[in-house]
């Protein structure tokens, strides 16, 4: 039964265990040893912890057999050999897959590049097609010589009428 | 690089099968000791130990020398044991099997707890009974407490090394070990208060009537 104050018991027990384990620094050791010298209950607690720890020796250490060593080494060798064989069998498939990915990525990049250029760069042919009606009558329009007059005629629908006649 | 086992592992990294065999020989007993007391079963402990060695070998190319090889090895062991525990939990297997009958009778853990609480008096024990008592006391700890106790007791690891193995701070290890060792003390105290520590081959005289 502990006669230590309940609220400090876990902390003191921690210090006692750490003291037994050699995990306290010099100052902490000095303080706990001073308390142990003054406190019978604390000394009994320390001895009790120490004895319980010694009782763990009853568990004993395991002794493995030669057959365990042999089977362990065989198991590791076999597992590693299987993994190497699998890796070798998979190598052609992985190479093909890598080439497929590279080829697909290249083709995709090419398509993206082509369409990007196509969208971003103006098509001179498109401009020509759009301007074809003007080009076809350029000589006549030059004779007029006044762009505002031409725009007025366009607003009056003169050129639309001509276009519908031609179609 | 003062750790000879680190040098051996570097030889394994460079392809030496003999170095790997030497590491297995050096660590198999230690590893199985900790694992057996952790999982409570020798066969399972051997299976887990082999898994640990397999992982060590698989990781050989990536091995970077740290302070101690043993800390790295037992970190793997802790991870393997934790994975096995999760697997058992999913399969609902009973891992810490109490014997149906033994020196403490049909329900040894109940007897242990009753003695610990003072409900029934402790009596002196022979060696087999003492081993049973201690085994059950350790089994009554939770897995983290048990691992910390076993690493401290059987591997002599410092709090820093235990923390590295179990991914805990040294303060967390200190608290964990304190709770574990206090729990062991509470369970075992009635027994060592009832007489001297049993020695091999002897049965202590029954002094309870004196």
Interface residues (C-beta under 8 A of the other chain):
Chain A: X10 X13 X14 X17 X18 X21 X23 X48 X49 X51 X52 X53 X54 X55 X56 X58 X59 X60 X61 X62 X63 X64 X68 X69 X71 X72 X73 X75 X76 X79 X80
Chain B: X20 X21 X24 X25 X28 X29 X30 X32 X33 X36 X37 X42 X45 X46 X49 X50 X53 X54 X57 X58 X127 X130 X131 X133 X134 X135 X138 X149 X152 X153 X154 X158 X159 X170 X174 X175 X177 X178 X179 X181 X182 X184 X185 X188 X189 X191 X192 X197
